[in-house]
Amino acid sequence: MSRLYRSALIAAILCGAGGTALAGAYLVTGGTVTQVANTSGNNPAFVVLVTGGTSNTCPATWIIFSQADAPDAATFQRAYAAAMVALTTGVSVSIYNYADATCNHASYLQLGP
């Protein structure tokens, strides 16, 4: 078996078998943003701390929104604006990570129930 064929086969197996590991997930639903920081590790990212709601993945943990995880800069900026609205008004949020189920790649932030 050639090295190229073997690499392609391994990649196909990992993508097929690991689909659930690479699937996105809601990190929190119906939570309250209690803190927002404009960067994370001095990178182009912001972080939020959410309490309450339902979270199996990120309870009482910083959730990172990296600009690299957003489809474009405008989407990233809207997520930051939404986080600030949530912080100042107390409206509940739901946060989704399209990349995986960790607290490090959030991209979607919905205001309201």
C-alpha positions in Angstrom: 0.0 0.0 0.0 1.5 3.3 -1.0 2.1 6.1 1.5 -0.3 8.5 -0.3 -3.0 5.8 -0.5 -2.5 5.0 3.2 -2.7 8.7 4.2 -5.9 9.2 2.2 -7.5 6.1 3.7 -6.6 7.2 7.2 -8.0 10.7 6.6 -11.3 9.2 5.2 -11.6 6.9 8.2 -11.0 9.7 10.7 -13.5 12.0 8.9 -16.1 9.3 8.7 -15.7 7.9 12.1 -14.8 11.1 13.8 -17.8 13.0 12.5 -19.4 13.2 15.9 -16.2 14.5 17.4 -16.0 17.2 14.9 -19.6 18.2 15.0 -20.7 21.5 16.5 -22.7 21.9 19.7 -24.6 24.3 21.8 -22.2 25.3 24.6 -24.9 27.0 26.6 -28.6 27.7 26.2 -30.6 30.2 28.2 -27.6 31.5 30.2 -26.7 35.0 31.5 -23.5 36.8 30.4 -21.9 38.0 33.6 -18.5 39.1 32.2 -17.0 40.1 28.8 -13.3 40.6 28.0 -12.2 42.2 24.7 -9.3 39.7 24.1 -8.1 36.3 25.1 -4.4 35.9 25.5 -3.9 39.1 23.5 -5.3 37.4 20.4 -8.0 38.6 18.0 -10.7 37.1 20.2 -13.1 38.0 23.0 -14.4 35.9 25.9 -17.6 35.7 27.8 -18.5 34.1 31.1 -22.0 32.7 31.3 -23.9 31.5 34.3 -27.1 29.7 34.6 -28.9 28.1 31.7 -28.1 24.7 30.4 -24.5 23.8 29.7 -23.0 20.4 29.6 -19.8 21.7 28.0 -18.9 25.1 29.5 -20.5 25.6 32.9 -18.9 28.6 34.7 -16.0 28.7 32.2 -14.8 31.4 29.8 -16.1 30.8 26.3 -13.8 32.0 23.6 -15.0 33.7 20.4 -12.0 33.8 18.0 -12.1 35.9 14.9 -10.6 33.0 13.1 -13.7 30.9 13.9 -16.1 33.5 12.5 -17.1 33.4 8.8 -15.9 37.0 8.4 -14.9 40.0 10.5 -18.4 41.5 10.4 -19.9 38.3 12.0 -17.3 38.4 14.7 -18.0 42.1 15.4 -21.8 41.4 15.6 -21.1 38.5 18.1 -19.1 40.9 20.3 -21.9 43.5 20.1 -24.5 40.9 21.0 -22.4 39.8 24.0 -22.3 43.5 25.2 -26.1 43.8 24.8 -26.5 40.6 26.8 -24.2 41.8 29.5 -25.8 45.2 29.9 -29.5 44.1 29.6 -29.3 40.7 31.3 -31.2 39.0 28.4 -30.5 35.3 28.1 -28.1 33.9 25.5 -27.5 30.7 23.6 -24.0 30.1 22.3 -23.0 27.6 19.6 -19.7 26.3 18.4 -19.7 25.1 14.8 -16.2 23.4 15.0 -16.5 21.1 17.9 -18.0 20.9 21.5 -15.2 22.8 23.3 -15.4 26.2 24.9 -12.6 27.5 22.6 -14.3 28.0 19.2 -17.7 29.7 19.7 -19.1 31.6 16.8 -22.8 32.0 17.2 -24.5 34.0 20.0 -28.2 34.3 20.1 -30.1 36.7 22.4 -33.3 35.7 24.0 -34.9 32.4 25.0 
